[in-house]
Amino acid sequence: MATSASLRRRRRIVTASTVTVFTTLCAGLGSAGSATAQTGAPLPELRLGQYSHDRALLTGGGAPRSEAQSETVDGQYVVRLREAPVASYTGGVKGLKATKPAVGSRIQAHSDAAKEYRQHLGQAQRDVLADFGVRAQQTYTTAFNGFSAKLTEAQAGKLTGDSRVAAVTPVRLVKADAAPLAASNAPRAEEAVAQKSARSAPQPVHGSDVVIGVIDSGIWPESASFAATMPPPAGWHGTCQANGDFPASACNGKIVGARYFADGWLSAYGSLPDGETLSPRDMIGHGTHTASTAAGLPVKHAMVLGQDYGAISGVAPDARISVYKALWSGSGTDADILAAIDAAVADGVQVINYSIGSSMGDYQPNSPIGDAFLNAYLAGIFVAASAGNDGMSGMISNAEPWVTTVGASVERSHEATVRLGDGTRIVGTSMDRLPSRGRTPIVFADQAGSLDEGAQFCLSGSLDPAKVKGRIVACDFMDADDAVAAVKAAGGVGVVLFQSTGNVRLNVIHGFPTVYLWSAEQAGKLFNYLWAHRNDGTASLSAGGDGSSLVGVPSVAGLSSYGPDQVHTGLQKPDLVADGIDVVAAVSPAAGGRLFDAYSGTSMAAPHVAGMAAVLRAGHPQWSPGATASALRTTAADTRGTTSPLRQGSGLPRPASADDPGLVIEPSATELTAFAAATTPDGKEINLPSIALREYDGTKQVKLTRRLTNVGTRTERYTARVDGLAGMKVTLTPRTFSVKLGATATVTITLERGTATWDRYTTGSLTFISAKHRVRMTVAGRPWGFTPRPYDDTGIEFGRTGGQGQGTLEPGFTGPLTGRTTGYTPVTWTDKKLTTSVSGGVFSPAGVGTQGTRIVVPPGTAGLIVQTASDDPGTNLDLYLYKDGKLIDRSWASWHSNERSVRFFPEPGIYTAYVHARTAASPSVPYRLGVTVIPKNANRHNATLTTPSSVQRGGFSQVTLNPVGPQPDVEQWAYTEFRSGRTSIPGLLISSR
């Protein structure tokens, strides 16, 4: 059905010529008058790119399927008390023994000492509750000391001021970092056969007797991936929370425990989401998928909709699984998550997988969940957690130093090719059968059905069977499954899915010939072919491609959130990347009838690392969680396409190498607890196998130490090597050292900016090499000049511009300051006009409604500013900036035509500025294009610069351009540069307007 009234407005289709015009513009040519709107025949209005395309509708994205949408729950709080919980209590209370286990030992959460201390904590909690007249909803004592409760703001404020209370925080919602798409197909017979063909109890090989606690949406226990009867491991204290929906027999030993936690959810929302059940049973598939990825049994044939996707197995198939359901239709409260962590630690798990995060990453340091995971770590439990699916820099979830944070990598290309009638090949992706079929008619939008009902999006009921039967249909989809189902129902023979503004690269198995084109560039190519061939377009769909859809495999997935960590300036996150795209594993048939399916997300990556940790813990039970994490990180390999720790962390873990890492670099409990207690924790001085310097003072040395412990088999001699870190001065003392078995060597690392560029990242590694081992520690540093930022260098221009002749500096150093300016360079405005035959189309460099202008940028350019303007309120222009055939920037606001791209110290060469009429009132679209190229060493003598005499790190200072002589009546731009002592620091690009 139609999604808005605008889809119901009838518009007459008008045919017009399509042309892309190129001109060449060099700095200093001409100026322009106003561009006047031209009248003409109305254009067909497709409105592509103007409706929200939610990534979750493609991947599940972890978006909750419930109606609860707010990030916090009104009136609900988590209260943490100051005394340590059982997991980390080291003594100090008279008559109560320490309960924190020694390094290499497991917590005895049910010992007499633990019971007595737990009673002490319970009484202390009851005292606080009684003093404030509050009733606890849930209480925690093992991994977290505190309670959740309904509080007024006044009560919360008074509790915060109580000396017994460490923190009072509002209850927050968290979400799965991937979730299944609904599928309409019932289980097929061959899938049921796969369930019955599971092998009996495995031989101890991969993770035997290790229990992985999976905090998620539950489990489907009847799956073949869990069909083995096994005895519980020694020291296990977990339970099977059975009821009518989850029989006791479901806990067969492979599934050694299963519990659910819903008190926080029910207190907040009153009832479970539709389709959920109050039991450990998984109703959406996410928890089953993560559990089977970490520790599922081998299954020879993973059948999905009649197609065999081959043999699958969990990473640690001999490990046990204990289930802690705290997500309800993909979302949960941190109050319930805390209860799950508390139970997992008390039950005796050795590894926790947590494929859950916060939208747009962590919001603060020292969250309740983070604190609980710290205590789990101190109790000897390894925690693997997903980094998040926001696909943006800085948006990292689960960024604590005691958590191994995992991003997603692409490890299978699954390429598929759309060959258009004019010979154009577009390489997308598919996991569906693509039958051999020659050129087939392909249709879109007005040729496929009713624009009023959303045919361009392939909405249900919008397609005309008479126009679709026997054809391939191209869909700018809003929901992938719905679009495919609509085409199939209308008699189509194939689907090409795209989104006009782009999405992320992955697959969904549809059971119908489908190719997915994920990028905006691919969408542009397809749309513009279809628009030029609305009555005679043809295409063929085929499996395979030319490798052009990826930089290679394995590579970092586009959906994976990446560094730096926006909360802590001294931590590298993610720690690792692992297989997270198109991962086939067991799922819940309650989510749509499938027993296996391909899911994508960092949710799928984390359990790979959890499984690896289980295997290592089985082989090295004396290793701490930090030693296990170090072994995985220091032996990891680079991905294809990047070596940057911001993107890949330490890289792709290699379990075989991690089994014999040579040295481990692990933090002390003292370092971690001090970090957790800090108001604004940094992290760079923690003994971790990485160095992160997000905002270091480039005028000073940074001196750090790392402790390296020999876990090999003999004394070894190591020599340090520096790789990358261009421009930085790095000194290691000692550079060569010997370390005995079990002993620890301390290395002092001194880093200086040297000639590294201010306000940009320099990355590389320090590798300690012996005759047998290579131990790599990644490094990323950004010397803070004038723009602190919790993101990478993408959009470096943000914060580097000023207006009205003024700019603001936020320096990362303290000292004297002087400055200079190039003076003003005027914007060169040129009148332009493009033609189009559609409104609401899709951009492509050679497509409809697009005009390109070449711009020459000489060496030594400090700034390139490209702008568009239009006086027609019915026009919306977008600006795309290309260099060497690659998109480097775009400005595409949906509400105006005044777009602007600013490049700070652009690479020299030939650029092309493409202007695209996203919406237009007539076929002829006038506009103005402004270009400014500012030479770094120019001196136009038309402005002077006023600067403060000194600056303070973290302060704010204003600089002012003072015009000299008469000025033209046009916008102008100037570059500014500053010195502090002998150090030169690039400044700002400042506009006169």
GIRA-V517075 format. One record per residue. N is the residue number from 0. PHI is phi in radians with two decimals (none if undefined). PSI is psi in degrees with one decimal (NA if undefined). Layout:
BEGIN
n: <N N>
phi: <PHI PHI>
psi: <PSI PSI>
END
This chain:
BEGIN
n: <0 1 2 3 4 5 6 7 8 9 10 11 12 13 14 15 16 17 18 19 20 21 22 23 24 25 26 27 28 29 30 31 32 33 34 35 36 37 38 39 40 41 42 43 44 45 46 47 48 49 50 51 52 53 54 55 56 57 58 59 60 61 62 63 64 65 66 67 68 69 70 71 72 73 74 75 76 77 78 79 80 81 82 83 84 85 86 87 88 89 90 91 92 93 94 95 96 97 98 99 100 101 102 103 104 105 106 107 108 109 110 111 112 113 114 115 116 117 118 119 120 121 122 123 124 125 126 127 128 129 130 131 132 133 134 135 136 137 138 139 140 141 142 143 144 145 146 147 148 149 150 151 152 153 154 155 156 157 158 159 160 161 162 163 164 165 166 167 168 169 170 171 172 173 174 175 176 177 178 179 180 181 182 183 184 185 186 187 188 189 190 191 192 193 194 195 196 197 198 199 200 201 202 203 204 205 206 207 208 209 210 211 212 213 214 215 216 217 218 219 220 221 222 223 224 225 226 227 228 229 230 231 232 233 234 235 236 237 238 239 240 241 242 243 244 245 246 247 248 249 250 251 252 253 254 255 256 257 258 259 260 261 262 263 264 265 266 267 268 269 270 271 272 273 274 275 276 277 278 279 280 281 282 283 284 285 286 287 288 289 290 291 292 293 294 295 296 297 298 299 300 301 302 303 304 305 306 307 308 309 310 311 312 313 314 315 316 317 318 319 320 321 322 323 324 325 326 327 328 329 330 331 332 333 334 335 336 337 338 339 340 341 342 343 344 345 346 347 348 349 350 351 352 353 354 355 356 357 358 359 360 361 362 363 364 365 366 367 368 369 370 371 372 373 374 375 376 377 378 379 380 381 382 383 384 385 386 387 388 389 390 391 392 393 394 395 396 397 398 399 400 401 402 403 404 405 406 407 408 409 410 411 412 413 414 415 416 417 418 419 420 421 422 423 424 425 426 427 428 429 430 431 432 433 434 435 436 437 438 439 440 441 442 443 444 445 446 447 448 449 450 451 452 453 454 455 456 457 458 459 460 461 462 463 464 465 466 467 468 469 470 471 472 473 474 475 476 477 478 479 480 481 482 483 484 485 486 487 488 489 490 491 492 493 494 495 496 497 498 499 500 501 502 503 504 505 506 507 508 509 510 511 512 513 514 515 516 517 518 519 520 521 522 523 524 525 526 527 528 529 530 531 532 533 534 535 536 537 538 539 540 541 542 543 544 545 546 547 548 549 550 551 552 553 554 555 556 557 558 559 560 561 562 563 564 565 566 567 568 569 570 571 572 573 574 575 576 577 578 579 580 581 582 583 584 585 586 587 588 589 590 591 592 593 594 595 596 597 598 599 600 601 602 603 604 605 606 607 608 609 610 611 612 613 614 615 616 617 618 619 620 621 622 623 624 625 626 627 628 629 630 631 632 633 634 635 636 637 638 639 640 641 642 643 644 645 646 647 648 649 650 651 652 653 654 655 656 657 658 659 660 661 662 663 664 665 666 667 668 669 670 671 672 673 674 675 676 677 678 679 680 681 682 683 684 685 686 687 688 689 690 691 692 693 694 695 696 697 698 699 700 701 702 703 704 705 706 707 708 709 710 711 712 713 714 715 716 717 718 719 720 721 722 723 724 725 726 727 728 729 730 731 732 733 734 735 736 737 738 739 740 741 742 743 744 745 746 747 748 749 750 751 752 753 754 755 756 757 758 759 760 761 762 763 764 765 766 767 768 769 770 771 772 773 774 775 776 777 778 779 780 781 782 783 784 785 786 787 788 789 790 791 792 793 794 795 796 797 798 799 800 801 802 803 804 805 806 807 808 809 810 811 812 813 814 815 816 817 818 819 820 821 822 823 824 825 826 827 828 829 830 831 832 833 834 835 836 837 838 839 840 841 842 843 844 845 846 847 848 849 850 851 852 853 854 855 856 857 858 859 860 861 862 863 864 865 866 867 868 869 870 871 872 873 874 875 876 877 878 879 880 881 882 883 884 885 886 887 888 889 890 891 892 893 894 895 896 897 898 899 900 901 902 903 904 905 906 907 908 909 910 911 912 913 914 915 916 917 918 919 920 921 922 923 924 925 926 927 928 929 930 931 932 933 934 935 936 937 938 939 940 941 942 943 944 945 946 947 948 949 950 951 952 953 954 955 956 957 958 959 960 961 962 963 964 965 966 967 968 969 970 971 972 973 974 975 976 977 978 979 980 981 982 983 984 985 986 987 988 989 990 991 992>
phi: <none -1.15 -1.62 -2.79 -1.09 -1.13 -1.25 -1.59 -1.35 -1.24 -2.34 -1.39 -1.43 -2.08 -1.58 -2.46 -1.21 -1.97 -2.64 -1.92 -1.82 -1.99 -2.30 -2.07 -2.28 -1.94 -1.02 1.67 -1.73 1.00 -2.48 -2.28 -1.60 -1.40 -1.69 -1.79 -1.14 -1.89 -1.48 -3.13 -1.18 -1.12 -1.69 -1.08 -1.94 -1.63 1.02 -1.27 1.34 -1.95 -1.99 -1.13 -1.93 -1.35 -1.00 -1.05 -1.25 -1.67 -1.83 1.54 0.99 1.37 -1.17 -1.13 -1.58 -1.47 -1.42 -1.24 -2.12 -1.23 -1.34 -2.10 -1.88 -1.03 1.37 -1.91 -2.40 -1.91 -1.97 -1.79 -1.61 -1.30 -1.15 -1.20 -1.30 -0.97 -1.09 -2.20 -1.29 -1.87 1.78 2.15 -1.55 -0.96 1.46 -2.05 -1.30 -1.10 -2.09 -1.19 -1.26 -1.22 -1.01 1.56 -1.90 -1.72 -1.16 -1.83 -1.26 -2.08 -1.26 -1.05 -1.09 -1.16 -1.09 -1.16 -1.22 -1.12 -1.10 -1.06 -1.11 -1.06 -1.17 -1.11 -1.15 -1.12 -1.11 -1.12 -1.06 -1.18 -1.12 -1.89 1.10 -2.01 -1.91 -1.31 -1.51 -2.43 -2.12 -2.35 -2.40 -1.57 -1.80 -2.66 -1.86 2.91 -2.72 -1.90 -2.83 -1.44 -2.38 -1.39 -1.04 -1.14 -1.11 -1.07 -1.12 -1.17 -1.09 -1.02 -1.49 -1.38 -1.14 -1.46 -1.80 -1.57 -2.83 -2.24 -2.26 -1.09 -1.11 -2.10 -1.50 -2.18 -2.48 -1.14 -1.59 -3.11 -2.71 -1.32 -1.45 -1.14 -2.12 -1.70 -1.66 -1.30 -1.05 -1.63 -1.04 -1.16 -1.23 -1.12 -1.05 -1.04 -1.14 -1.44 -1.69 -1.14 -1.39 -1.33 -0.91 -1.31 -1.35 -1.16 -2.39 -2.00 1.48 -0.99 1.22 -1.57 -1.86 -1.74 -1.51 -1.92 -1.62 -2.88 -1.73 1.81 -2.61 -1.76 -1.21 -1.33 -1.08 -1.02 -1.20 -2.19 -1.52 -2.61 -1.60 -2.43 -1.29 -1.16 -1.25 -1.08 1.41 -1.47 -2.18 -1.31 -2.30 -1.97 -1.49 -1.50 -2.78 -1.07 -1.57 -2.54 -1.21 -1.05 -1.16 -1.12 -1.54 -1.67 1.81 -1.17 -1.57 -1.61 -2.83 -2.71 -2.46 -2.35 -2.44 -2.33 -1.03 -1.12 -1.11 -1.16 -1.14 -1.40 -2.12 1.53 -2.67 -1.33 -1.09 -0.97 1.57 -1.60 -2.33 -1.40 -2.84 -1.26 -1.22 -1.48 -1.88 -2.15 1.76 -1.11 -1.16 -1.10 -1.13 -1.16 -1.12 -1.26 -1.17 -1.27 -2.53 -1.19 -1.22 -1.11 -2.23 -1.23 -2.35 -1.58 -1.68 -2.31 0.92 1.47 -1.85 -1.54 -1.72 1.49 -1.37 -2.31 -2.82 -1.20 -1.17 -2.13 -1.16 -1.64 -1.34 -1.59 -2.16 -2.09 -1.82 -2.27 -1.41 -2.33 -1.90 -2.18 0.98 1.71 -2.27 -2.73 -1.79 -1.15 -1.08 -1.32 -1.06 -1.05 -1.09 -1.16 -1.10 -0.99 -1.21 -1.07 -1.15 -1.13 -1.21 1.91 -1.16 -1.84 -2.39 -2.08 -1.87 -2.31 -1.62 -2.45 -2.75 -1.95 -1.03 1.14 1.51 -1.06 -1.84 -2.83 -1.34 1.02 -1.34 -1.00 -1.12 -1.05 -1.13 -1.12 -1.18 -1.05 -1.18 -1.09 -1.04 -1.14 -1.52 1.63 -1.84 -1.42 -2.07 -1.85 -2.46 -1.36 -1.44 1.98 -1.93 -1.29 1.14 -2.25 -1.19 1.49 -1.57 -1.65 -1.67 1.01 -1.68 -1.28 -1.25 -1.60 -1.86 -1.54 -1.61 -2.10 -1.59 -1.84 -2.08 -1.72 -2.08 -2.42 -1.37 0.82 -1.24 -2.53 -2.09 -1.75 -1.83 -1.47 -1.08 -1.57 1.66 -1.12 -1.94 -2.06 -1.63 -1.93 -2.57 -2.86 -2.07 -1.66 -1.18 -2.02 -1.13 -1.09 -2.66 -1.25 -1.04 -2.22 -1.00 -2.18 -2.29 -2.69 0.93 -1.10 -1.50 -1.90 2.92 -1.67 -1.10 -1.02 -1.71 1.56 -1.08 -1.08 -1.81 0.96 -1.22 -1.00 1.46 -1.60 -1.67 -1.65 -0.94 -1.14 -1.64 -1.87 -0.95 1.36 -2.07 -1.50 -2.07 -1.66 -2.20 -1.48 -1.30 -1.79 -2.36 -1.07 -1.08 -1.11 -1.12 -1.13 -1.08 -1.14 -1.16 -1.06 -1.14 -1.53 1.64 -1.19 -1.94 -3.06 -2.34 -2.00 -1.63 -2.64 -2.30 -1.08 -1.78 1.49 -2.61 -2.14 -1.53 -2.96 -2.31 -2.24 -1.46 -1.82 1.24 -2.67 -0.99 -2.44 -2.11 -1.91 -1.89 -1.63 -1.70 -1.11 -1.14 -1.11 -1.04 -1.10 -1.08 -1.14 -1.03 -1.22 -1.15 -1.13 -1.25 -1.42 -2.30 -1.24 -1.97 -2.39 -1.25 -2.33 -2.77 -2.28 -1.97 -2.52 -1.25 1.61 -2.86 -1.77 1.48 -1.36 -1.38 -2.46 -1.32 2.43 -2.20 -1.39 -2.46 -1.25 -1.29 -1.12 -1.40 -1.34 -1.14 -2.45 -1.35 -1.39 -1.26 -1.33 -1.61 -2.12 -1.37 -2.05 -2.08 -1.53 -2.50 -1.22 -1.44 -2.54 -2.15 -2.58 -0.86 -2.49 -2.12 1.01 -1.49 -1.57 -2.73 -1.19 -2.41 -1.67 -1.16 -1.13 -1.50 2.63 1.77 -1.59 -1.68 -2.36 -2.88 -1.73 -2.04 -2.39 2.51 -1.18 -1.00 -1.42 -1.33 -0.98 -1.15 -1.06 -1.25 -1.04 -1.12 -1.06 -1.10 -1.10 -1.10 -1.17 -1.15 -1.15 -1.43 -2.33 -1.10 -1.43 -1.26 -1.37 -1.01 -1.16 -1.15 -1.08 -1.09 -1.08 -1.04 -1.20 -1.41 -1.30 -1.87 -1.25 -1.94 -1.25 -1.45 -1.46 1.66 -2.75 -2.07 -1.27 -1.09 -1.10 -1.53 -1.90 1.09 -1.37 2.09 -1.58 -1.17 -2.15 -0.99 -1.10 -1.23 -1.13 -1.15 -2.43 -1.41 1.50 -2.13 -2.18 -2.13 -2.19 -1.35 -1.54 -1.07 -1.09 -1.09 -1.26 -1.19 -1.16 -1.04 -1.18 -1.51 -1.29 -1.21 -2.22 -1.14 -1.84 1.95 -1.17 -1.61 -1.21 -1.34 -1.98 -1.42 -2.85 -2.30 -2.18 -2.23 -1.22 -2.49 -1.45 -1.35 -1.26 -1.64 -2.27 -1.30 -2.00 -2.01 -2.28 -2.15 -2.34 -1.80 -2.05 -1.84 -1.40 -1.95 -1.43 -2.10 -2.83 -1.13 -2.36 -1.89 -2.03 -2.19 -1.52 -2.30 -1.81 -2.12 1.23 0.95 -0.97 1.55 -1.33 -1.74 -2.17 -2.17 -2.05 -2.32 -1.36 -1.44 -2.20 -2.71 -1.95 -2.45 -1.34 -1.01 1.46 -1.57 -2.19 -1.81 -1.92 -2.03 -1.65 -2.04 -1.96 -2.09 -2.29 -1.06 1.08 -1.91 -1.07 -1.21 -1.11 1.05 -2.41 -1.37 -2.06 -2.22 3.02 -2.75 -1.99 -2.09 -1.76 -2.05 -2.08 -1.13 -2.03 -2.19 -2.26 -2.01 -1.81 -2.12 -1.41 -2.38 -2.47 -2.40 -2.28 -1.24 -1.38 -1.61 -2.24 -2.38 -1.18 -2.79 -1.58 -2.26 -1.44 -1.46 -1.10 1.19 -1.00 -1.18 -1.10 1.54 -1.84 -2.13 -2.37 -2.46 0.97 1.29 -2.33 -2.58 -2.01 -1.79 -2.15 -1.29 -1.77 -2.54 -2.07 2.83 -1.21 -2.51 -2.28 -2.59 -2.49 -2.38 -1.31 1.43 -1.44 -1.97 -1.25 -1.21 -1.64 -1.69 -2.28 -1.23 -2.34 -2.65 -2.10 -2.09 -2.59 -2.09 -2.67 -1.99 1.45 -1.52 -2.18 -1.23 -2.63 -0.91 -1.89 -1.75 -1.19 1.21 -2.25 -2.33 -1.95 -2.24 -1.46 -2.26 -1.63 -2.02 -1.35 -1.02 1.38 -1.52 -1.53 -2.69 -2.19 -2.15 -2.10 -2.40 -2.18 -2.68 -2.61 -1.64 -1.63 -1.15 -1.53 -1.94 -2.20 -1.72 -2.09 -2.13 -2.20 -1.99 -2.03 -2.49 0.93 1.35 -2.06 -1.24 -2.02 -2.89 -2.60 -2.28 -2.54 -1.04 -1.55 -2.08 -2.76 -1.89 -1.53 -1.52 -2.63 -2.09 -2.03 -2.04 -1.65 0.90 -1.22 -1.14 -1.20 2.53 -1.76 -1.86 -2.22 -1.71 -1.75 -1.91 -2.11 -1.46 -1.16 -2.27 -2.62 -1.60 -2.66 -1.13 -1.77 -2.14 -1.43 -2.80 -2.12 -2.05 -1.94 -2.30 -2.31 -2.06 -1.93 -1.20 -1.08 -1.77 -1.20 -2.57 -1.51 1.02 -1.93 -2.83 -2.02 -2.10 -1.83 -2.26 -1.22 -1.31 -2.67 -2.36 -2.12 -0.97 1.45 -1.51 -2.20 -2.38 -1.82 -2.08 -2.33 -1.59 -1.93 -1.04 -2.10 1.36 -1.13 -2.11 -1.20 -1.50 -2.69 -1.08 -2.32 -2.27 -2.37 -1.76 -2.14 -2.46 -2.30 -2.28 -2.25 1.14 -1.65 -1.67 -1.78 -2.20 -1.00 -1.87 -2.13 -1.78 -2.08 -1.59 -1.34 -2.16>
psi: <163.7 143.5 -14.6 165.6 -27.9 -27.1 -16.5 -7.5 120.7 137.4 141.4 133.7 124.5 130.6 130.9 161.8 149.2 127.6 140.6 122.8 135.8 137.3 165.5 133.7 127.9 156.1 139.8 6.9 123.6 173.1 172.8 152.3 -166.7 150.9 126.6 136.2 142.7 140.2 158.1 -174.9 147.0 146.8 151.0 136.5 106.6 -27.9 34.8 145.4 3.7 1.4 151.2 127.9 99.3 125.5 -32.5 -28.4 -14.3 -46.9 -9.7 -41.3 5.5 4.0 132.2 141.7 -0.7 174.5 -14.0 119.0 -20.8 153.1 -29.7 160.6 118.6 130.9 0.0 134.8 153.7 128.1 120.2 128.9 160.3 -31.3 146.8 146.9 177.6 -40.2 -27.9 12.6 122.5 12.8 176.6 -23.7 125.6 126.1 -1.1 120.3 157.4 146.2 -9.8 129.4 154.5 157.4 130.6 -5.2 161.4 149.7 139.7 77.1 -9.6 17.8 166.6 -40.4 -42.0 -41.4 -42.3 -41.5 -35.2 -37.7 -40.3 -46.1 -41.9 -40.7 -40.0 -37.7 -43.3 -34.7 -44.7 -45.4 -42.3 -38.8 -27.6 4.4 38.7 147.0 127.7 139.7 -45.6 146.7 151.3 138.2 -18.0 -57.3 -7.0 135.5 106.6 -159.5 161.8 148.5 158.5 128.3 148.3 164.8 -36.5 -43.7 -42.1 -41.5 -42.8 -39.7 -39.3 -34.2 -2.2 136.0 -19.6 -11.0 130.6 -37.3 147.1 116.6 142.6 143.0 134.2 154.7 141.6 166.7 156.4 143.7 24.2 158.0 155.8 153.8 145.3 137.4 142.8 1.4 134.8 162.0 141.1 162.6 -41.9 -28.0 -38.4 -37.9 -42.3 -35.0 -36.1 -10.2 14.0 149.0 167.1 -172.4 132.9 160.5 145.4 106.3 -56.7 91.2 21.6 135.9 1.9 136.7 125.2 119.0 123.9 107.4 110.2 -144.4 13.8 -162.0 150.5 96.5 -20.6 -4.6 146.5 -26.2 -11.8 11.9 73.3 137.4 124.0 146.8 150.4 146.1 160.4 140.4 10.6 134.3 12.3 171.0 164.7 109.6 81.0 151.9 -166.6 -28.0 -10.7 94.0 155.6 -29.0 -15.3 -27.7 85.4 6.3 -41.2 -49.8 103.8 -13.2 152.3 123.7 164.1 155.2 110.3 2.0 -42.4 -42.9 -47.9 -35.2 -35.2 -39.0 -6.9 -33.0 164.7 156.5 155.7 137.1 -7.2 161.2 140.6 75.3 172.1 -0.3 136.6 123.6 -1.8 -14.4 -21.7 -48.8 -37.6 -41.3 -47.0 -40.0 -44.1 -28.5 -40.7 -45.5 21.3 150.7 156.8 136.5 126.2 -35.1 106.4 102.4 130.8 115.3 41.7 -3.6 134.3 116.7 16.6 -169.5 141.0 159.5 149.6 162.2 -36.6 73.9 -16.6 -3.6 157.2 162.3 130.8 130.3 134.1 94.4 115.4 4.1 138.4 108.2 36.2 -8.0 158.5 173.8 151.3 -22.6 -41.1 -36.5 -41.9 -41.9 -38.5 -44.2 -44.1 -44.8 -41.1 -42.9 -43.6 -34.4 -30.6 24.1 154.1 -19.4 140.2 133.2 131.3 88.5 57.3 147.6 -171.1 141.5 130.8 21.8 -179.7 145.8 -16.2 157.5 162.3 49.1 161.6 -43.1 -42.6 -40.1 -40.6 -40.0 -32.3 -46.9 -33.5 -44.1 -45.8 -21.9 5.4 18.1 127.5 132.6 120.3 133.8 152.7 145.3 -19.9 154.5 21.6 -17.7 22.4 156.3 139.5 -16.7 58.4 132.5 155.3 53.6 18.9 151.9 -16.1 -1.5 136.2 106.5 128.2 123.8 175.4 141.4 157.9 122.2 -2.9 132.8 -38.4 43.9 149.2 149.6 132.8 115.6 115.7 165.7 -23.8 7.6 -8.9 133.3 127.4 117.7 109.9 -141.0 151.9 145.7 11.5 159.2 130.4 96.5 147.8 120.5 132.9 -160.9 130.2 141.1 138.6 137.3 161.2 148.9 -115.2 -22.2 -7.4 -18.2 -147.6 119.8 -32.8 -35.7 5.1 36.0 -32.3 -22.6 1.7 44.6 152.7 130.3 -0.4 -15.8 142.3 113.1 -32.9 -28.2 -13.2 -31.8 128.5 7.6 159.0 139.8 132.3 129.0 124.3 79.4 152.2 -33.5 119.1 -49.1 -42.7 -40.0 -45.4 -42.6 -37.6 -42.3 -44.4 -43.3 -29.3 1.8 12.5 161.9 -2.2 162.5 138.8 113.9 137.0 166.5 129.8 -26.5 5.5 162.4 -138.5 156.6 116.5 -173.6 153.6 133.4 117.9 -18.6 24.8 142.3 108.5 133.4 135.9 126.4 112.7 -19.5 155.6 -33.6 -42.9 -41.9 -40.9 -42.8 -46.2 -49.4 -45.0 -30.1 -46.3 -35.1 -31.2 -16.2 57.9 -21.8 -10.9 22.7 140.5 159.5 158.8 145.7 130.6 147.7 149.2 167.8 -169.1 10.4 -0.6 -9.9 -9.3 158.0 -8.5 172.2 139.9 148.2 161.9 133.6 144.0 -27.2 -11.3 124.5 145.3 172.8 173.9 172.3 121.3 -15.6 -37.1 129.0 -14.2 22.5 138.1 125.0 140.0 168.4 -38.4 165.5 149.3 167.7 118.0 5.9 130.7 42.9 118.9 125.1 177.5 147.7 -177.6 125.3 -15.9 -18.9 2.7 7.3 -8.5 145.6 -23.1 154.8 164.8 119.3 160.3 147.2 168.9 -17.4 -35.1 -24.6 -43.3 -45.9 -22.4 -44.9 -35.9 -42.3 -42.3 -41.6 -37.7 -42.0 -44.0 -39.7 -34.0 -39.3 -24.5 68.6 -18.5 -11.0 141.7 166.6 -35.6 -38.8 -40.5 -45.9 -42.4 -43.5 -40.8 -36.6 -44.1 -14.1 6.1 159.0 156.9 151.1 173.3 139.6 -20.2 147.6 8.1 127.7 -22.5 -36.8 -48.4 0.4 -134.0 -12.9 -155.8 122.9 145.5 97.7 -37.8 -41.8 -37.1 -24.1 -22.0 74.1 -13.8 -69.2 150.5 148.4 100.9 144.4 156.7 158.6 -35.9 -42.9 -43.0 -41.1 -33.9 -39.5 -45.0 -26.6 -13.6 145.2 -43.7 77.8 145.1 -70.1 -13.5 -22.5 -3.3 143.5 77.3 157.4 43.6 163.4 125.8 124.6 81.2 -34.7 56.3 156.3 109.1 -4.9 -2.6 161.0 150.2 119.2 122.3 161.0 151.5 137.0 125.2 118.7 132.2 112.4 19.3 -143.0 -5.0 172.2 137.5 152.0 126.0 146.2 134.1 143.2 140.4 127.6 138.7 -140.1 47.2 127.7 -25.2 146.9 119.8 127.2 130.5 131.6 117.4 155.4 -28.0 136.2 156.8 145.4 128.7 161.4 125.3 -8.4 168.8 130.9 141.8 127.2 130.8 129.0 120.2 124.6 135.9 151.4 -39.4 -119.7 11.3 145.9 133.9 144.5 23.9 152.5 141.2 129.6 158.3 -151.3 159.4 124.0 128.8 118.5 128.9 -174.4 -23.7 -28.2 153.6 117.0 109.3 133.7 118.0 152.4 136.3 126.2 142.1 106.9 121.1 111.8 -78.2 -1.0 93.2 144.9 141.9 25.4 176.3 -161.2 -1.5 128.4 38.0 -23.6 -18.6 125.2 -3.9 13.1 153.1 169.3 165.8 35.0 13.5 156.8 157.5 129.4 137.8 86.3 149.7 17.2 165.8 132.1 -177.3 159.4 133.2 163.1 165.5 163.6 153.6 -13.6 174.0 136.8 123.0 149.0 133.8 108.1 137.6 132.2 135.7 163.5 129.9 164.6 151.9 158.4 10.3 148.9 134.1 30.1 -159.5 135.5 139.9 141.8 -32.7 22.2 -174.6 140.6 28.6 140.8 135.6 140.7 125.3 140.7 129.5 124.1 108.7 163.6 152.5 20.3 128.8 -29.0 141.6 122.4 123.0 132.2 154.6 157.0 148.8 144.6 -0.4 111.7 -15.2 1.7 137.7 110.5 147.1 152.0 130.1 131.0 122.9 151.7 129.9 40.3 5.2 138.9 126.7 -16.6 152.7 148.6 115.3 52.4 143.4 -2.4 0.9 172.4 2.8 72.4 155.0 134.3 125.2 126.7 121.9 118.1 63.1 151.7 140.8 153.8 -163.6 120.4 156.0 123.7 115.3 129.3 127.1 131.5 95.4 -44.4 146.6 149.6 -18.5 167.2 -25.7 121.5 100.7 149.7 177.1 141.0 125.3 134.3 133.8 124.8 118.7 112.2 138.2 -38.1 17.6 155.8 91.9 -5.7 21.6 8.6 147.3 166.6 129.3 125.6 158.1 154.9 -22.2 162.1 159.4 135.4 129.0 -4.1 -176.3 134.7 144.2 139.2 149.7 134.2 129.3 111.1 144.1 119.5 -177.2 144.6 143.4 155.3 63.5 152.2 142.9 156.9 146.6 150.3 140.7 148.1 148.4 158.5 141.7 106.4 -124.1 1.8 130.1 131.3 122.1 141.6 -120.4 160.3 120.2 129.1 151.0 -12.3 NA>
END
